[in-house]
Amino acid sequence: MHEIQCFYFLEFSLEKVKAFKNKNENLLNIYDCFDYYQKKDYFDSENRIYCNRCMTKSNNTNNYELLICPKSLIISLNKVDDNYDIKLYFEEFLDIKKYVNHYKESPSYYELIGIVCNCDFSKENDYFVAFCKSFKDLNWYKYDNEKVNLSSFQEASSTGIPYILFYSYIQR
């Protein structure tokens, strides 16, 4: 039985993505996260799942597929165990067409329009900075408490640790 859920928000655990990719280095890219999202989990032997239809435990697989992509995509990046050594490489433009399984005409090309970064890594105090791309002048701006300054994608992608990425569909 398949369950379909709508989404606008994807949550990735970078620790789990790193373990899935079996990488020794602490550098991941955003596409590693999508690879992890679409992996299949197998339930057999002791971890079989109870089926309400046949009233028995059965072998099963669980996986996520992107059927139709939203026009706005929000990606949350979780750090398990406060491991701030893992770095995520992401680009200003994102193409997830290879991850859309059914409706190939669905939006799949996105432009990064906002980033929330964690700039203080102490357990007592989190300090976040936001970067947003203006639709009006197409420049990046840094929002740091009461200060708003002109910025760039390079500064936005290298400041602190990305916590939330905001993408918007663009026609290609």
N, C-alpha and C positions, 0 to 999 in steps of 0.2 A: 504494500500500500504506500502510495506517495503522498506526502504532505507538502503543499505549496504555500509559502509564506512570502508576502511582499516585504521589500527591504529598501531602505534609503541609507542604512547605517551598517557598516561592517566593522567588526571588532577583531583585531589580530593580537595574539600574544606572541611577542617577539621571541621569548624563551622557547615556546613550543615550535615556532617556525624554524628557529635555529636547530633544534633537536631533529625535526623532520628533515631538514636539508642536510643534516649530518655534517655541518660545517665546523671546522676548527677555528676559523677566524670569526671575529665578532662583527663582520660587515654583511648586512643583508640588503637586498633591494626590494622594492615594493612588489615586484612580480614573484619573489619567493613567497610572499604572504598569500598571493592569489593561488599559487601552486598548493600551498598547505591547505587553504580553504577548500579546495576541490579534491583533496585526497579521500580515499575510501577507508572507513574503519570497518574491520571485520569482527563480527561477534560469533565465536564458535567455542566449543568445549565448555569451560566453566563460565564464560561470560556471555552465554546465549541469552537472547531476549525472549520474554514471555509474549506470546501472540494471543491477543484477545479473540481473534477469529477461530483459531484451531485449538485454543486452550492448552497449548503445550509450549515448552521452550524450544526455540528453533534457531538454527544458524541464520545470520542476517548480515547485511552490510548497511552502513549508514554513510551517506555522502551528501554534499551540498552542490547544487548546480545553479548557475546564473541563467535564468530563462530569459528575462527581460530586464535590462538595466535601467535605472532611474535617470532622470535628467540631472538630478543633484545627488552626489555620492559623498557620504561622510565616512571617513575611515578613522577609527580610534585605535591607537597603538598602546597596548598594555605592556608594562614591564613587570614580570613576575619576580618576586623576591628583591625588588628594587635594584635589579641589575642594570646599571647605567653604562656598562661597558659595551653593550650591543649598539651598533650604529646602523641606521637605516638610510639607504640611498634612495631618493625618490626624485622624479623629474617633474618639470613644470607641465608636461603633457603626458597623459596616460592613455594607452591603448589596450583595452581588455577584450578585444574581439575574440581572441583564442579561448577565452574563458566563458564566453556566452555559447551555450550548447544548442539552443533550439531556434530562437528568433534572431537570425543574423542581421536583420534590418534594425534591430534594437540599437539604441545609442550605445556606443562602446568607446568613443574617443572623448577624452575629458581634458579640461584645462584646470590647473590648480588655481584656486581663487582665494584661499585662506589657509593659514597654519596657526595652530596654537602650540607654543613651545614651552617646555619646562626649563627654566634657566637656573633654578636653585635645587640642588639634589639632596639637601639635608632632610632628615625625617621630620624635623620639627617645623619646617617651613617650606612650602612650595611657592615658587615665584614664577608666574607665567607671563609671557609676552605673546602678542598676536601680530601677525602680518596679514594684510589683506591687499588684494589687487583691485584697484579702482576700475569700475566699468566705464567711468567717465573719461579718464585720461590714460588708462591702461598702465599706470605706474603702481609699484608696490609701496605700501606704507606700513611703518612699524608703530604699533600701539603699545606703549609702555606706561602704565598708570595714566597720568594726565597728559603725557607727552605723545604727540603724533609727529613722526618724522618721515620724510621721503626715504625710501629704502630700495632694495632690489631683490630679485629672486635668489641671487647668490648669498646675500646676507640672511634672508629668510630660511634658506636650506642649510645654513651652517651655524645658526644660533641655537644653543641649547639642544634639547632633545625633543624631536617632534612628538606631540601628544595627540593632536587631532589634525587631520588633513581634510580640507573641503575642496571637492572637485565639482565642476559644472560641465555638462555635456556641451560639446561644440560640434557644428557641422563640419564635415571634412570634404 
